[in-house]
Amino acid sequence: MISERDKVRQIIFIVLGLALPGLAALADTLELLDGVTVPGQVVSLTEQRLVFAETSENKPTDKVRNISLSEISQLIFSPAKESFDKNGLAVVETTLGDALCVNKLQLAEGKLSFRPASLAKREQKIPIEAVKRILFPAGDYTSATISKKISAGKEYRAGSRDILIIEGKDGKWTAPDGVLLEITDDKIFFRYRQADRSINRQTVRAVILSEPVKVPSPPAGFLTTRDGSRYGFKSLTIEDTTVLLDSPVFGSFKMNLADVAEIRFLSDRVIDLTELTPSEVQEHGFFDTTFSCRKNRAVSGGPIILAGQTYKTGLGMHSYSKLTYDLDGKFQTFTAAVGIDDAVRPGGGADLTILADDKKVFGPIVLTGLDKPINIRIDIAGVKKMTIEIDFGPDGLGTSDHVDIANPRLIKAK
């Protein structure tokens, strides 16, 4: 006979179309503010709370969480399976942080119109003042490589005038500044030195709009679709397989949950350690070889990967290195995943120590490429200075000591 508890569990999973034991795996992941991840599936999400059915080894359990959104970092549904850079499509970035892969892009009378690739049937029209920049990937240029080149050049920084980036036949970029007037299917009209000019759209790699007079307030979070597009939202709800999103830029609209890759909630309680600049850095290698610490990359320069999981943020460190951060007593907890980067496993061996106001609060602990990464959680209430130290391991050498401090978070008290 089935117990009442099992009946409730089956009702939850059947109504939502979820997998029962022995069927397909449940793929959603809940990540809390402290970086702890919980596998399962979303039951429902309101403007205030999430109901999340946990799983264990891809099978349903009796545990269903009812949790405030203020305690959630993100919900991960599935990785993006489509390319953000599609031939012939532009990328629109707004001043609020939206980034959309779009087609049918046009500008007329101060309004930018387009159709997001992730919402092909919904035409959008927004004031040009809400746009930060427009990228036009083509040939060897992707949106990422265009962004990287823009970031590296002072001449491409937004100011009081719009900037048009044009690629010449020799591959070199020119960046006249002026006023963006109009965009059609094949032309961009731009006022430069008091003269209106038309430019072949195929030669344009980007338009950088002038800085906004008023900086918009940050959204409550961002939703990323499977094609890589990102939408900021004021509020968001999930019911069955439908997501209702209220965007400050695009208004309210619906999308299928199957099109969503992740939902990230912003919190003023959490700061990624990589957002801070160390007040003190010490680095020296074995003999004359020194590996400098890297931000959001492994020390080798590749992505940060621990046990097959890729992390967007973190520190790539090597023996010997020591980073000190001024915290001014603002935070309650420090969390991170630490270990030897997958690129050098099973090699590597280093000592990790964390100090708070020059007192050891974690370690020294030996990290090797044979061990699984570990999640650390350290009480740093009232701490003014925090130091992360990577020393040579038991072998006394610096061979493959590629230590990742992944997803490092400083969390304020409630």
N, C-alpha and C positions, 0 to 999 in steps of 0.2 A: 504493500500500500504506500502511495506517495504522501509524504508529510505535507502539512500546510506550508511550511517554509519552502519546500521544493516546488510546490505549486506556484507560490509567489515568484520564485526565481524563474520558473519556466514561462510564466505569464510575461514577466519583464522581457525575457529574451525573444519570445514568440511575437509579441506585439511590435517590438522594434526590428524584427527580422534578423536578430542576431543568431550566431551559431550556437547550437547546443553541443554538449560533449560528444566528441566523435565526428563532428562536422568541421567546416572550415575554421581556420584560426581567426581569432579576434585581434585586430591590428592597431587599435588606438592606444596612445600613450599619454598619460597625465604626468606633467612635470610640475612639481611644487616649487615655491619660491626658493627653498634651500637646495634645489637641484635634484631632489629625490624623484625618481621616475616610477610610475605605477602602470603596469599593463592592464588593458581592459577595453571597455567601450562606453561611449557617451550614451547615457539614457536620455537626459534632457539638460538644457542649459537656458536659464533665464537671465535677466539683467543683473541678478544678484548672486545666484547660486548655480552650482553644477551637481547633477546626479550622475555618478560614474560607477558602473558595475565592474568590479575587479576580476581579473582572471589569473590563473596560475598555470604555467606550462601550456598556454593557449586554450585552457578550459575554464568555463565559468566557475565562480566560487559563490559562497553565500554572502560575501561582503559587498555592500553597495554604499559608496561614500556620498554624503550630502555635504558639500563643502562651499564656503564662501569664495567668490571669485578673487577676493583680495589675497587669498592664500595660494593662488595659482600663477605659475609662470607661463606655461603654454600647454596647448593640446596638439598632439601630433597625430595626424590621421594616415597620411601616406606620403612618401617622397614624390617630388615633382617628376613626372615621367615624360613631360614634353619640354622642348627647348624654349627658353625665354627669347632667344634670338631666332626669329623666323624670317626667311627671305621676303623682302618687300614690306615688312611690318616695322612701325616705329615704336619707340618707348617713350611714354609720357610720364614725367615725374612731377609731382605737385609740391608746393611749399610745405604741405603737411606731412609728406613722407610717402604718399602713394606712388606706386611705380607700376604702370600698366603697359602690356604689350598690345598694340592697337593696329587696326586697319581703317581705311576710309578717313584718314586724318585731313582736316581742313580748318583753316582759320579765316573768319570773315566777321567784320563789324565787332571785333573785340571778343568773339566767342570761338573757342576751340571745340570742334565737334569730331567725334570718332566713335568706333565700335570696339570695345575691348575684346580681345581674342577669347578671354575666358567667359565672356557673356555676349556671344556673337549676335544675339537677337536684340540686344539693348543698346540703342544709340545714346551716347552721352554728349552733353554740351555744357561746358564750364567756362567761366570768364578767364581770359588770358592772365589776369592778375593772380589766379590760383596756381599757375604753372611755374615750376622752378626751371625746368629745362626739357628739351625734346631731343632724343637721340635717334639717329638714322643708321642702324647697322647695315653694312654692305661689304661684300668681298671678304677680306681677312679681318675686318673690324666687327667685333661683337659689342654689345652694350657695355660689357665688362671692360674690354680693352679701350673703348672710347672713354669711359669714366676714368680709367687709370691714367690715360694720357692727359685728360682735362685736369685731374688732380695734381699732376706733376708740373703743370705750366702756370706761372703767375699771370700770364696774359689771358688766361681763360677764366679768371675769377670774376664772379658776378659783381656788378657795381651799379651805378646809376643809369646805365644804358644797356640795351640788349647786345649780345655778341653772337655773330654768325660764324660758324667754323666751316670752312670750305676746303675740300681736298683738291689740290691741283693735279695735273696730269703727271707730275713728277712725284706724286705721293705726299708732298709737303702740305702742311696746313697753314692757312691764313685766317686771321680772326678779326675782321673789321667790326667796330662797334657802332651802333645806331639804334634804329627802332624797327622792330618786326611789325609788318603791316598786314600781310595776308599769306596764306598757304593754300595752294591748289594741288591737284593730283600730280602736276609735273613742275610747278614753279613755286619759288618762295620770293615774296616781294619784301624789300628791305630798304629803309631810308638811311642812306650813308652820305655824310657830308652834304646834307640838305638836298640831296637828289634821290628820287625813288628809283630803285633798280630791281630787276628781276634776275633770279639765279636759278639755274637748272637744279631741281631738287635732288637729282641723283648725285650731284657733287657735294651736297651738304652732309656733314657728319653730325652736327649738333646745332641747336639754338639754345643759348643760355639767356634766360630772361633776367631783367634787372631785379635787384633785391627788392622784396616787398616793403612797403612803407610800414606795415604793421605785421609783426611776427605772429602767426596763428598759435593758439593754445594747442598743446600736444593732445592726440587722441587717447582714448582709453586703451587702445591696442591696435594690432594689425592682423589681418587675415591674409594668408598667402594661398593662392590657388595653385593647382598642379602644373600650370604653365609658367609659374614663377611670378605672376602679377601679385602686387601687394596693395591691399585696401586698408586705410585707417578707418576706425569706427568709434562712434560715441557710445553705442550699445549694440549688443548682438545676442540673438536667441537662436536655439536649435530645437526644433520640434519634428520628431520622426526623421525624415531624410531631407528636411528643408532648413536652410539657414536664412534668417532675416537679419539684415545688416543695415544699420543707420549710420551713414557716412556723412561727415561734415562737408565734404566736397561734392559727393554724388547723390546725396539724399538716401532715402530708404529703398532697398531692393532685395529680391530673393535670389538665392542660388542653390543648386543641388549640393548636398553634403559630399557627394562623391567627387565633386570638383575641388574640394578643399584639401590642401596639403597640411596646413597648420594654422593655429590661432594663437597669437602671442599677446599676453596682457601686460601692459606697462604698469609699473609700480614705483612710487616715490620712496618705497622702503628698500629697494634693491639697487645697488650699483655694481656693475661688473668691474672687477679689479683692473682690467685692461684700460678702463676709462681714466684711471689715475696715472700720473707720472711719478716714477720712483724719486724720492728725495736723495737717495744714495744708491750707487751702483758699484759693485766690486766684481771684477772678472779676471781670472787668469787660468790658463790651461796647463796641460802637462807639457813640459819643455816650453817651446815658444808658440804653441798652437792655442789660440783662444777662440771660443765660440760665443759670439755675442747673443744675448737674450733676444728673442723675437716676440712680437705681439701678434696674437691670432694666427700664428704659424708655428710649426715645429721648428726646432733649432736648425734642422737641415734645410728649411725653406718650404717644405711641403705642408699639407694640411695636418692639423692635430688629430691623430687617430689613436685611440686606446681600445684594445680588444675589439677591433672592427667598427667601432663607433666613431664617427667624425664629429668634431666639435667646432662650432663657429668661432668661439672665443676662447682665449687661454694664453698661457705663456709657454714658449719653448725655451727651456733652460739647459745648461750643461755644467758639468763640474770644471772648475770651481766658479760658482757665481753666487752673488748675494744681493738681493733687492730689498730696499727698505721703503716703506710707504708711510706718509703722515696721515693718520686717521682722525686725530683730534677728538677721540672719544665719542665719535658719532655713531658707532655701529655696535650691534649686539653679537652677531655671529658671522664667522667666515666659513664658507663651504667650497669644496672643489673636488674634482676627481683627479687623482695623481697616479702616475706610473711611467714606465718606459714606453716611448712611442713605438708604434707597430713597425715603423720603417726599419728599425734596427733589432727588433726582437728575433730570436731569443737572446741576443747579446745585450750588453749594457748592465751597469750596476753602479748605483750612486746612493749617497746618504741624503735624506731630506730632513731638515729641521725648520720649525717655525717658531719665531720668538715674538713675544708681546712685551714691549717696553724692556727689551734686552733680557727677558726671562723666557726660558724654554717652555712652550705650552704644547708642543707636539714634536716627537722624535727625540734624538735622531732615529730614523727608521730606514732600513736598507730597501731600496727599490731595485728589482732586477727584471730582466726581460723574460724570465721564466715565471714570474708571478703575475697574478691578475691585478688590474688597477684597483685602487681602493678609494672609497669616498670618505672624505674627512669633514668633520664638523667641529669647529673650535669656538669656544666662548671668548669673545674679545670685548666684552662690555667695559667701557671706560678706557680702553687701550688707546694710547696716543700714537705709538709707532708699532708697525708690524713688519717683521723681516722674514723673508723666505731665503733659506740658504741651501744650496746644493753643493755637497762636498764629494770628493773621490770615494768610491766604494771600497769594499774589502780588498780588491786587487791593487788599490793604490794608483791605478792608471785612469786615464780619461777616455778609454776606448768605448765608443758607442753609448756614452752616458747621456742619452737624449731624453731628458725628463720633461714630461708635459704636466703643467698645472692647468687642467682643463675646466672650463665653465666656472671660473673663480668668482664667487659672489660675496659681497659685503652686504649684510642685511641689518636694517635698523629695527629697533624694538617697535612693537605695535603702538 
